[in-house]
């Protein structure tokens, strides 16, 4: 099954951190879902670094931007040695 690609806008950020949190449209993600995540530098409009595998660790309701959003926490999946 193909993983969903997610690109977050981050002004001045050069790469995705081990934990990324973002307010996104509600209903797009489920806890435990694996996604390919990258960061787009909002200052320059280009993707910085490569997409890496993350898992959705937490989803919370969010009232920002008039509702209809969730605060989603993504955690980087670390590959085990020898795989």
Rosetta blueprint (number, residue, H / E / L):
1 X L
2 X L
3 X L
4 X E
5 X E
6 X E
7 X E
8 X E
9 X E
10 X L
11 X L
12 X L
13 X L
14 X L
15 X L
16 X L
17 X L
18 X L
19 X E
20 X E
21 X E
22 X E
23 X E
24 X E
25 X E
26 X L
27 X L
28 X L
29 X L
30 X L
31 X L
32 X L
33 X L
34 X E
35 X E
36 X E
37 X E
38 X E
39 X E
40 X E
41 X E
42 X L
43 X L
44 X L
45 X L
46 X E
47 X E
48 X E
49 X E
50 X E
51 X E
52 X E
53 X E
54 X E
55 X E
56 X E
57 X E
58 X E
59 X E
60 X E
61 X E
62 X E
63 X L
64 X H
65 X H
66 X H
67 X L
68 X L
69 X E
70 X E
71 X E
72 X E
73 X E
74 X E
75 X E
76 X E
77 X L
78 X L
79 X L
80 X L
81 X L
82 X L
83 X L
